[in-house]
Amino acid sequence: MKVIGIDLGTANTIIYVKGKGIVLREPSVVAVDAKTKKVVSVGSEAKLMLGKTPGSIKAMHPLRDGVIAEFDVTAQMLNHFFKKVSGSTLFSRPRVVICVPYGVTEVEKRAVEDVTLEAGAQSVALVEEPIAAAFGAGLKVDDARGSMIVDIGGGTTEVAVLSLGGIVSSTSLRIAGDELDEAVKAYIKIKHRVLIGDSTAEMLKKKIGCVLPGVNRGSIQVRGRNLLTGLPAILTVSSEDLHAAMKEDIDHILRSITSTLGNTPPELASDIYDTGIMMSGGGSLLAGFDTLVSRTTGIRTVIARNPIDSVALGIGKIIDHDSSLIEYRAR
């Protein structure tokens, strides 16, 4: 029986197969025929269509803020990914372990279970994202000594203090990579009166974005649409622009980290001062983020070795070594 682990992210879906490791990384994007609702393309091919489709086709992220926004589209996307990694026969229906953000409602959890079964899974089990991220980042989650993970994905930021295999104190914030992209778009729209696309905003964030004040990573020329004339426009965006655009959201994330620490029992807080803070997720790669967290908290902060894959690798460790955390549900 094939057992697979899924990091079902707002931005990307990563699949781990027991005995093989990570076998699939695809954007969580689907292109759908607007009239028939039939899926036209999924993953990388669909992402290339974002912002470029005719009226007859709609390219979308079926998940928003870490939860399912489009049930049927998400089911078709997962079914497509299952076929890529498992084949399409009845006997290849996998058992699935899938992550959910900490603190989601029972309705949202049930939606993830239902959509996974609808996509063709034989059974499904849920694992809380901070626990998977901590396992994947190499933290000793089962230890009595406290550890702390900050996982910044596309839709959510998960901050958690863990001890003895469980979450002691945690904050789940629906501000992460996608919100930062939106903040960049909004800032350029207001300051320069130019509209840029999602892909351009993401590229600017990765190439010249920095969360540390006063750090200059240069500037880039980008193309967009002038809101006053409606014509194509070229403008130069600086690292300072990116810092100003993202500052409010970054401050929210920093406050969630300090508040989680503030709600941590003194003995575990003392452990974290010794063990440090671990960061994972694609958002942790934003220039200067680990340094800013360290300056804000006074605690040594490091980025996981494979930050983008941490959640999927953590699910893999749970599948391979700690099946006691898994409770499957079937139809």
Secondary structure, DSSP 8 states (H G I E B T S, - for coil): --EEEEEE-SSEEEEEETTTEEEEEEES-EEEETTT--EEEETHHHHTTTTT--TTEEEE-SEETTEES-HHHHHHHHHHHHHHHH-SSGGG--EEEEEE-TT--HHHHHHHHHHHHHTT-SEEEEEEHHHHHHHHTT--TTSSS-EEEEEE-SS-EEEEEEETTEEEEEEEES-SHHHHHHHHHHHHHHHH-EE--HHHHHHHHHHH-BSSTT----EEEEEEEETTT-SEEEEEEEHHHHHHHHHHHHHHHHHHHHHHHHTS-HHHHHHHHHH-EEEESGGGGSBTHHHHHHHHHSS-EEE-SSGGGHHHHHHHHHHHH-GGG---EE-
